[in-house]
Structures are given as structure tokens and as C-alpha cells.
Amino acid sequence: MLIIAVSPLPTAAIIVALAVSGFLTGIVAPSRDMMVRKVAPVGAMGRAFGFVSTGFNIGSIIGPLLFAWIMDQALPRWVFGTSAVFMLITIALIVTTETNVLRRKQ
């Protein structure tokens, strides 16, 4: 996403970049589910998945509104830049959570 945001790419390159992004997202989904399962307290896996699913639903509501506002500001490249920022925040949260889980198990 960051590549699309910061460089002028031809249409074909943008399509390929978005296809790769979608493919990688599909690869990450099972890993995400395993991480949720790993960090969920015993007997609370359903609640943990419910919490994660609710987060996706809220993001699915807020994301299009945020991106529409960005488009209204005539900054279409920032849609991709904002997506990249949220992806980096997600990575930071995953690393932080994994570190905390490992500390608790010691």
C-alpha cells in the first residue's frame, strides 16, 4: 500500500500491487486466527473471537467514512498512505501482544 501511496505507478502496476496485497491479506488471516487463539484465556476463546470480529465490523464502518473524507479533500493517494499507517499500527500491536504473552508464560 505504501508503494501505491508514494510513487506514481501505471494502472497495471497498481492492479498488481493491490492483487499482491489481497493475496498477502489472505495468507495472514489464518495466522491472525491462531494468534487470537493463543492469547485467549482458557475458556474465553469465543469471547476473544467475538471481540476481534467486532473490531473488524467497527473498522468496516469507520474505514470507508475516513477514506471518503480523504477523497473529498482531493487526496486519493492518502487513502493508501492511511492504509499503510494502519497496517504498521497493527504490526506494532501484534508484536506487543506476542511479547506480553511470552512474558506471562514465563
N, CA, C and O atoms as a GROMACS GRO file, in nm:
protein
  424
    1MET      N    1   0.082  -0.119   0.000
    1MET     CA    2   0.000   0.000   0.000
    1MET      C    3   0.086   0.126   0.000
    1MET      O    4   0.056   0.224  -0.067
    2LEU      N    5   0.193   0.121   0.076
    2LEU     CA    6   0.280   0.238   0.083
    2LEU      C    7   0.340   0.271  -0.053
    2LEU      O    8   0.355   0.389  -0.087
    3ILE      N    9   0.374   0.169  -0.130
    3ILE     CA   10   0.429   0.192  -0.265
    3ILE      C   11   0.328   0.268  -0.351
    3ILE      O   12   0.365   0.360  -0.423
    4ILE      N   13   0.203   0.229  -0.343
    4ILE     CA   14   0.098   0.294  -0.422
    4ILE      C   15   0.082   0.439  -0.376
    4ILE      O   16   0.055   0.528  -0.457
    5ALA      N   17   0.098   0.462  -0.246
    5ALA     CA   18   0.076   0.596  -0.192
    5ALA      C   19   0.187   0.694  -0.229
    5ALA      O   20   0.161   0.812  -0.250
    6VAL      N   21   0.310   0.646  -0.237
    6VAL     CA   22   0.422   0.740  -0.252
    6VAL      C   23   0.482   0.747  -0.392
    6VAL      O   24   0.566   0.834  -0.418
    7SER      N   25   0.441   0.661  -0.482
    7SER     CA   26   0.501   0.667  -0.616
    7SER      C   27   0.394   0.664  -0.723
    7SER      O   28   0.293   0.595  -0.711
    8PRO      N   29   0.417   0.740  -0.830
    8PRO     CA   30   0.322   0.737  -0.941
    8PRO      C   31   0.342   0.609  -1.022
    8PRO      O   32   0.444   0.592  -1.089
    9LEU      N   33   0.247   0.522  -1.015
    9LEU     CA   34   0.256   0.392  -1.084
    9LEU      C   35   0.158   0.387  -1.199
    9LEU      O   36   0.052   0.450  -1.194
   10PRO      N   37   0.191   0.312  -1.304
   10PRO     CA   38   0.093   0.291  -1.410
   10PRO      C   39  -0.022   0.203  -1.358
   10PRO      O   40  -0.008   0.133  -1.258
   11THR      N   41  -0.131   0.209  -1.426
   11THR     CA   42  -0.251   0.136  -1.383
   11THR      C   43  -0.225  -0.013  -1.364
   11THR      O   44  -0.271  -0.072  -1.266
   12ALA      N   45  -0.152  -0.074  -1.454
   12ALA     CA   46  -0.125  -0.218  -1.444
   12ALA      C   47  -0.046  -0.249  -1.316
   12ALA      O   48  -0.072  -0.349  -1.250
   13ALA      N   49   0.050  -0.164  -1.282
   13ALA     CA   50   0.130  -0.185  -1.161
   13ALA      C   51   0.044  -0.170  -1.036
   13ALA      O   52   0.063  -0.243  -0.938
   14ILE      N   53  -0.050  -0.077  -1.038
   14ILE     CA   54  -0.140  -0.059  -0.923
   14ILE      C   55  -0.227  -0.183  -0.906
   14ILE      O   56  -0.249  -0.229  -0.794
   15ILE      N   57  -0.277  -0.236  -1.016
   15ILE     CA   58  -0.360  -0.357  -1.010
   15ILE      C   59  -0.280  -0.474  -0.952
   15ILE      O   60  -0.330  -0.548  -0.868
   16VAL      N   61  -0.156  -0.489  -0.998
   16VAL     CA   62  -0.071  -0.597  -0.947
   16VAL      C   63  -0.044  -0.576  -0.798
   16VAL      O   64  -0.051  -0.671  -0.720
   17ALA      N   65  -0.011  -0.453  -0.758
   17ALA     CA   66   0.018  -0.425  -0.617
   17ALA      C   67  -0.104  -0.454  -0.529
   17ALA      O   68  -0.090  -0.511  -0.421
   18LEU      N   69  -0.222  -0.416  -0.574
   18LEU     CA   70  -0.344  -0.445  -0.497
   18LEU      C   71  -0.373  -0.594  -0.492
   18LEU      O   72  -0.419  -0.645  -0.390
   19ALA      N   73  -0.346  -0.665  -0.602
   19ALA     CA   74  -0.366  -0.810  -0.603
   19ALA      C   75  -0.271  -0.878  -0.505
   19ALA      O   76  -0.311  -0.968  -0.432
   20VAL      N   77  -0.146  -0.836  -0.503
   20VAL     CA   78  -0.048  -0.891  -0.409
   20VAL      C   79  -0.090  -0.860  -0.266
   20VAL      O   80  -0.081  -0.946  -0.179
   21SER      N   81  -0.137  -0.738  -0.242
   21SER     CA   82  -0.184  -0.700  -0.109
   21SER      C   83  -0.300  -0.789  -0.065
   21SER      O   84  -0.304  -0.835   0.050
   22GLY      N   85  -0.394  -0.813  -0.154
   22GLY     CA   86  -0.507  -0.900  -0.121
   22GLY      C   87  -0.463  -1.043  -0.095
   22GLY      O   88  -0.513  -1.108  -0.004
   23PHE      N   89  -0.370  -1.092  -0.175
   23PHE     CA   90  -0.318  -1.227  -0.155
   23PHE      C   91  -0.249  -1.239  -0.019
   23PHE      O   92  -0.272  -1.335   0.054
   24LEU      N   93  -0.166  -1.142   0.013
   24LEU     CA   94  -0.096  -1.146   0.142
   24LEU      C   95  -0.192  -1.134   0.259
   24LEU      O   96  -0.170  -1.194   0.364
   25THR      N   97  -0.298  -1.057   0.242
   25THR     CA   98  -0.400  -1.047   0.345
   25THR      C   99  -0.465  -1.184   0.369
   25THR      O  100  -0.491  -1.221   0.483
   26GLY      N  101  -0.490  -1.257   0.262
   26GLY     CA  102  -0.547  -1.392   0.275
   26GLY      C  103  -0.452  -1.488   0.344
   26GLY      O  104  -0.496  -1.578   0.416
   27ILE      N  105  -0.324  -1.469   0.324
   27ILE     CA  106  -0.225  -1.555   0.391
   27ILE      C  107  -0.219  -1.522   0.540
   27ILE      O  108  -0.201  -1.612   0.622
   28VAL      N  109  -0.235  -1.396   0.575
   28VAL     CA  110  -0.223  -1.353   0.714
   28VAL      C  111  -0.344  -1.395   0.798
   28VAL      O  112  -0.330  -1.417   0.918
   29ALA      N  113  -0.461  -1.405   0.738
   29ALA     CA  114  -0.583  -1.434   0.814
   29ALA      C  115  -0.573  -1.558   0.902
   29ALA      O  116  -0.607  -1.549   1.020
   30PRO      N  117  -0.528  -1.672   0.852
   30PRO     CA  118  -0.516  -1.789   0.941
   30PRO      C  119  -0.416  -1.766   1.054
   30PRO      O  120  -0.437  -1.812   1.166
   31SER      N  121  -0.307  -1.697   1.025
   31SER     CA  122  -0.209  -1.666   1.130
   31SER      C  123  -0.272  -1.578   1.237
   31SER      O  124  -0.248  -1.596   1.357
   32ARG      N  125  -0.352  -1.482   1.194
   32ARG     CA  126  -0.421  -1.394   1.288
   32ARG      C  127  -0.512  -1.476   1.378
   32ARG      O  128  -0.517  -1.454   1.499
   33ASP      N  129  -0.585  -1.569   1.319
   33ASP     CA  130  -0.676  -1.651   1.398
   33ASP      C  131  -0.600  -1.737   1.499
   33ASP      O  132  -0.646  -1.757   1.612
   34MET      N  133  -0.484  -1.787   1.460
   34MET     CA  134  -0.402  -1.867   1.552
   34MET      C  135  -0.348  -1.780   1.666
   34MET      O  136  -0.338  -1.826   1.780
   35MET      N  137  -0.313  -1.654   1.635
   35MET     CA  138  -0.265  -1.564   1.741
   35MET      C  139  -0.377  -1.534   1.840
   35MET      O  140  -0.354  -1.531   1.961
   36VAL      N  141  -0.497  -1.510   1.789
   36VAL     CA  142  -0.610  -1.485   1.879
   36VAL      C  143  -0.633  -1.605   1.967
   36VAL      O  144  -0.657  -1.592   2.087
   37ARG      N  145  -0.626  -1.723   1.909
   37ARG     CA  146  -0.646  -1.846   1.985
   37ARG      C  147  -0.538  -1.862   2.093
   37ARG      O  148  -0.566  -1.907   2.204
   38LYS      N  149  -0.416  -1.825   2.058
   38LYS     CA  150  -0.304  -1.841   2.151
   38LYS      C  151  -0.313  -1.745   2.270
   38LYS      O  152  -0.280  -1.782   2.382
   39VAL      N  153  -0.359  -1.622   2.245
   39VAL     CA  154  -0.362  -1.523   2.353
   39VAL      C  155  -0.492  -1.526   2.432
   39VAL      O  156  -0.501  -1.465   2.539
   40ALA      N  157  -0.593  -1.596   2.382
   40ALA     CA  158  -0.721  -1.602   2.453
   40ALA      C  159  -0.706  -1.682   2.582
   40ALA      O  160  -0.645  -1.789   2.582
   41PRO      N  161  -0.761  -1.630   2.691
   41PRO     CA  162  -0.757  -1.706   2.816
   41PRO      C  163  -0.834  -1.838   2.801
   41PRO      O  164  -0.923  -1.849   2.717
   42VAL      N  165  -0.799  -1.935   2.882
   42VAL     CA  166  -0.865  -2.065   2.878
   42VAL      C  167  -1.015  -2.045   2.900
   42VAL      O  168  -1.056  -1.977   2.995
   43GLY      N  169  -1.095  -2.102   2.814
   43GLY     CA  170  -1.240  -2.092   2.826
   43GLY      C  171  -1.298  -1.963   2.773
   43GLY      O  172  -1.419  -1.941   2.785
   44ALA      N  173  -1.216  -1.876   2.715
   44ALA     CA  174  -1.266  -1.747   2.667
   44ALA      C  175  -1.237  -1.727   2.518
   44ALA      O  176  -1.235  -1.613   2.470
   45MET      N  177  -1.215  -1.836   2.447
   45MET     CA  178  -1.181  -1.822   2.306
   45MET      C  179  -1.296  -1.759   2.226
   45MET      O  180  -1.272  -1.677   2.138
   46GLY      N  181  -1.417  -1.797   2.258
   46GLY     CA  182  -1.533  -1.741   2.188
   46GLY      C  183  -1.544  -1.591   2.210
   46GLY      O  184  -1.571  -1.516   2.116
   47ARG      N  185  -1.523  -1.548   2.334
   47ARG     CA  186  -1.525  -1.404   2.362
   47ARG      C  187  -1.414  -1.331   2.288
   47ARG      O  188  -1.435  -1.221   2.235
   48ALA      N  189  -1.296  -1.392   2.284
   48ALA     CA  190  -1.183  -1.329   2.214
   48ALA      C  191  -1.213  -1.314   2.066
   48ALA      O  192  -1.189  -1.207   2.008
   49PHE      N  193  -1.266  -1.419   2.002
   49PHE     CA  194  -1.301  -1.409   1.861
   49PHE      C  195  -1.415  -1.310   1.840
   49PHE      O  196  -1.417  -1.238   1.739
   50GLY      N  197  -1.509  -1.305   1.932
   50GLY     CA  198  -1.617  -1.207   1.923
   50GLY      C  199  -1.564  -1.065   1.930
   50GLY      O  200  -1.610  -0.977   1.857
   51PHE      N  201  -1.467  -1.042   2.017
   51PHE     CA  202  -1.405  -0.910   2.030
   51PHE      C  203  -1.332  -0.872   1.901
   51PHE      O  204  -1.345  -0.760   1.853
   52VAL      N  205  -1.257  -0.966   1.846
   52VAL     CA  206  -1.184  -0.941   1.721
   52VAL      C  207  -1.282  -0.915   1.608
   52VAL      O  208  -1.263  -0.822   1.529
   53SER      N  209  -1.387  -0.995   1.599
   53SER     CA  210  -1.487  -0.977   1.493
   53SER      C  211  -1.557  -0.842   1.506
   53SER      O  212  -1.585  -0.778   1.405
   54THR      N  213  -1.584  -0.801   1.627
   54THR     CA  214  -1.646  -0.670   1.649
   54THR      C  215  -1.552  -0.559   1.603
   54THR      O  216  -1.596  -0.460   1.544
   55GLY      N  217  -1.424  -0.577   1.629
   55GLY     CA  218  -1.326  -0.479   1.582
   55GLY      C  219  -1.325  -0.467   1.430
   55GLY      O  220  -1.316  -0.357   1.375
   56PHE      N  221  -1.335  -0.582   1.362
   56PHE     CA  222  -1.342  -0.579   1.216
   56PHE      C  223  -1.468  -0.506   1.170
   56PHE      O  224  -1.464  -0.428   1.074
   57ASN      N  225  -1.579  -0.531   1.236
   57ASN     CA  226  -1.704  -0.465   1.198
   57ASN      C  227  -1.696  -0.314   1.218
   57ASN      O  228  -1.740  -0.237   1.133
   58ILE      N  229  -1.639  -0.272   1.329
   58ILE     CA  230  -1.624  -0.129   1.354
   58ILE      C  231  -1.530  -0.067   1.251
   58ILE      O  232  -1.558   0.041   1.198
   59GLY      N  233  -1.420  -0.136   1.221
   59GLY     CA  234  -1.328  -0.087   1.118
   59GLY      C  235  -1.394  -0.079   0.982
   59GLY      O  236  -1.364   0.011   0.903
   60SER      N  237  -1.484  -0.174   0.954
   60SER     CA  238  -1.555  -0.173   0.826
   60SER      C  239  -1.654  -0.058   0.816
   60SER      O  240  -1.694  -0.019   0.706
   61ILE      N  241  -1.694  -0.004   0.929
   61ILE     CA  242  -1.782   0.112   0.929
   61ILE      C  243  -1.700   0.240   0.920
   61ILE      O  244  -1.732   0.329   0.840
   62ILE      N  245  -1.596   0.251   1.001
   62ILE     CA  246  -1.517   0.374   1.009
   62ILE      C  247  -1.427   0.393   0.887
   62ILE      O  248  -1.411   0.504   0.838
   63GLY      N  249  -1.367   0.282   0.838
   63GLY     CA  250  -1.274   0.292   0.726
   63GLY      C  251  -1.330   0.362   0.604
   63GLY      O  252  -1.270   0.458   0.557
   64PRO      N  253  -1.443   0.317   0.551
   64PRO     CA  254  -1.497   0.385   0.432
   64PRO      C  255  -1.531   0.532   0.457
   64PRO      O  256  -1.516   0.616   0.368
   65LEU      N  257  -1.577   0.563   0.578
   65LEU     CA  258  -1.608   0.703   0.608
   65LEU      C  259  -1.480   0.787   0.609
   65LEU      O  260  -1.477   0.898   0.555
   66LEU      N  261  -1.375   0.734   0.671
   66LEU     CA  262  -1.247   0.804   0.674
   66LEU      C  263  -1.191   0.821   0.533
   66LEU      O  264  -1.147   0.929   0.495
   67PHE      N  265  -1.194   0.713   0.455
   67PHE     CA  266  -1.139   0.719   0.320
   67PHE      C  267  -1.222   0.811   0.230
   67PHE      O  268  -1.167   0.879   0.143
   68ALA      N  269  -1.352   0.813   0.249
   68ALA     CA  270  -1.437   0.905   0.172
   68ALA      C  271  -1.403   1.049   0.205
   68ALA      O  272  -1.397   1.134   0.116
   69TRP      N  273  -1.379   1.078   0.333
   69TRP     CA  274  -1.340   1.214   0.372
   69TRP      C  275  -1.206   1.251   0.308
   69TRP      O  276  -1.189   1.364   0.260
   70ILE      N  277  -1.112   1.156   0.307
   70ILE     CA  278  -0.983   1.182   0.244
   70ILE      C  279  -1.001   1.210   0.095
   70ILE      O  280  -0.939   1.301   0.040
   71MET      N  281  -1.086   1.132   0.029
   71MET     CA  282  -1.113   1.155  -0.113
   71MET      C  283  -1.179   1.292  -0.136
   71MET      O  284  -1.150   1.359  -0.234
   72ASP      N  285  -1.268   1.332  -0.044
   72ASP     CA  286  -1.332   1.464  -0.055
   72ASP      C  287  -1.231   1.577  -0.043
   72ASP      O  288  -1.254   1.688  -0.092
   73GLN      N  289  -1.118   1.549   0.023
   73GLN     CA  290  -1.012   1.650   0.036
   73GLN      C  291  -0.922   1.651  -0.087
   73GLN      O  292  -0.822   1.723  -0.090
   74ALA      N  293  -0.956   1.572  -0.189
   74ALA     CA  294  -0.880   1.559  -0.313
   74ALA      C  295  -0.739   1.504  -0.288
   74ALA      O  296  -0.642   1.550  -0.348
   75LEU      N  297  -0.731   1.405  -0.199
   75LEU     CA  298  -0.603   1.341  -0.166
   75LEU      C  299  -0.613   1.189  -0.182
   75LEU      O  300  -0.595   1.116  -0.085
   76PRO      N  301  -0.642   1.141  -0.303
   76PRO     CA  302  -0.664   0.997  -0.319
   76PRO      C  303  -0.544   0.911  -0.280
   76PRO      O  304  -0.563   0.799  -0.234
   77ARG      N  305  -0.422   0.959  -0.298
   77ARG     CA  306  -0.305   0.880  -0.259
   77ARG      C  307  -0.301   0.857  -0.108
   77ARG      O  308  -0.245   0.757  -0.063
   78TRP      N  309  -0.358   0.947  -0.032
   78TRP     CA  310  -0.356   0.932   0.114
   78TRP      C  311  -0.444   0.818   0.162
   78TRP      O  312  -0.430   0.773   0.275
   79VAL      N  313  -0.535   0.772   0.078
   79VAL     CA  314  -0.612   0.653   0.113
   79VAL      C  315  -0.515   0.536   0.133
   79VAL      O  316  -0.526   0.460   0.229
   80PHE      N  317  -0.421   0.523   0.040
   80PHE     CA  318  -0.323   0.415   0.051
   80PHE      C  319  -0.224   0.441   0.163
   80PHE      O  320  -0.184   0.348   0.234
   81GLY      N  321  -0.184   0.567   0.180
   81GLY     CA  322  -0.093   0.600   0.290
   81GLY      C  323  -0.155   0.574   0.425
   81GLY      O  324  -0.089   0.522   0.516
   82THR      N  325  -0.282   0.608   0.439
   82THR     CA  326  -0.353   0.582   0.564
   82THR      C  327  -0.364   0.432   0.589
   82THR      O  328  -0.350   0.385   0.702
   83SER      N  329  -0.391   0.357   0.483
   83SER     CA  330  -0.396   0.210   0.496
   83SER      C  331  -0.262   0.156   0.545
   83SER      O  332  -0.258   0.068   0.631
   84ALA      N  333  -0.154   0.208   0.490
   84ALA     CA  334  -0.020   0.164   0.532
   84ALA      C  335   0.005   0.198   0.678
   84ALA      O  336   0.064   0.117   0.751
   85VAL      N  337  -0.039   0.315   0.722
   85VAL     CA  338  -0.021   0.353   0.864
   85VAL      C  339  -0.098   0.257   0.954
   85VAL      O  340  -0.045   0.212   1.056
   86PHE      N  341  -0.221   0.224   0.918
   86PHE     CA  342  -0.299   0.131   1.000
   86PHE      C  343  -0.237  -0.009   1.000
   86PHE      O  344  -0.243  -0.080   1.100
   87MET      N  345  -0.176  -0.048   0.888
   87MET     CA  346  -0.108  -0.177   0.884
   87MET      C  347   0.013  -0.178   0.978
   87MET      O  348   0.038  -0.277   1.046
   88LEU      N  349   0.088  -0.067   0.980
   88LEU     CA  350   0.202  -0.057   1.071
   88LEU      C  351   0.158  -0.060   1.217
   88LEU      O  352   0.223  -0.122   1.302
   89ILE      N  353   0.047   0.008   1.247
   89ILE     CA  354  -0.007   0.005   1.384
   89ILE      C  355  -0.046  -0.138   1.421
   89ILE      O  356  -0.022  -0.182   1.533
   90THR      N  357  -0.107  -0.210   1.326
   90THR     CA  358  -0.145  -0.349   1.352
   90THR      C  359  -0.024  -0.435   1.381
   90THR      O  360  -0.026  -0.516   1.474
   91ILE      N  361   0.082  -0.417   1.304
   91ILE     CA  362   0.206  -0.493   1.328
   91ILE      C  363   0.261  -0.463   1.467
   91ILE      O  364   0.302  -0.554   1.538
   92ALA      N  365   0.261  -0.335   1.505
   92ALA     CA  366   0.311  -0.297   1.638
   92ALA      C  367   0.226  -0.362   1.748
   92ALA      O  368   0.281  -0.409   1.848
   93LEU      N  369   0.096  -0.365   1.730
   93LEU     CA  370   0.009  -0.427   1.830
   93LEU      C  371   0.033  -0.578   1.839
   93LEU      O  372   0.032  -0.634   1.949
   94ILE      N  373   0.056  -0.641   1.725
   94ILE     CA  374   0.082  -0.786   1.726
   94ILE      C  375   0.212  -0.815   1.799
   94ILE      O  376   0.218  -0.906   1.882
   95VAL      N  377   0.316  -0.739   1.769
   95VAL     CA  378   0.446  -0.761   1.834
   95VAL      C  379   0.434  -0.737   1.984
   95VAL      O  380   0.489  -0.813   2.064
   96THR      N  381   0.364  -0.632   2.024
   96THR     CA  382   0.345  -0.602   2.166
   96THR      C  383   0.267  -0.712   2.236
   96THR      O  384   0.304  -0.755   2.345
   97THR      N  385   0.160  -0.758   2.173
   97THR     CA  386   0.079  -0.865   2.232
   97THR      C  387   0.159  -0.993   2.246
   97THR      O  388   0.153  -1.059   2.350
   98GLU      N  389   0.232  -1.028   2.143
   98GLU     CA  390   0.313  -1.151   2.145
   98GLU      C  391   0.417  -1.143   2.256
   98GLU      O  392   0.440  -1.241   2.327
   99THR      N  393   0.479  -1.028   2.272
   99THR     CA  394   0.579  -1.009   2.378
   99THR      C  395   0.515  -1.025   2.515
   99THR      O  396   0.572  -1.090   2.603
  100ASN      N  397   0.397  -0.966   2.534
  100ASN     CA  398   0.328  -0.976   2.664
  100ASN      C  399   0.286  -1.120   2.693
  100ASN      O  400   0.293  -1.164   2.808
  101VAL      N  401   0.241  -1.193   2.592
  101VAL     CA  402   0.201  -1.333   2.611
  101VAL      C  403   0.322  -1.417   2.652
  101VAL      O  404   0.313  -1.499   2.743
  102LEU      N  405   0.434  -1.395   2.586
  102LEU     CA  406   0.555  -1.471   2.620
  102LEU      C  407   0.601  -1.439   2.762
  102LEU      O  408   0.648  -1.529   2.832
  103ARG      N  409   0.590  -1.314   2.805
  103ARG     CA  410   0.628  -1.277   2.942
  103ARG      C  411   0.538  -1.345   3.044
  103ARG      O  412   0.586  -1.391   3.148
  104ARG      N  413   0.407  -1.352   3.016
  104ARG     CA  414   0.313  -1.414   3.109
  104ARG      C  415   0.339  -1.563   3.125
  104ARG      O  416   0.319  -1.619   3.233
  105LYS      N  417   0.385  -1.628   3.018
  105LYS     CA  418   0.406  -1.772   3.024
  105LYS      C  419   0.534  -1.810   3.098
  105LYS      O  420   0.552  -1.927   3.134
  106GLN      N  421   0.622  -1.714   3.121
  106GLN     CA  422   0.748  -1.744   3.188
  106GLN      C  423   0.734  -1.748   3.336
  106GLN      O  424   0.832  -1.772   3.407
   0.00000   0.00000   0.00000
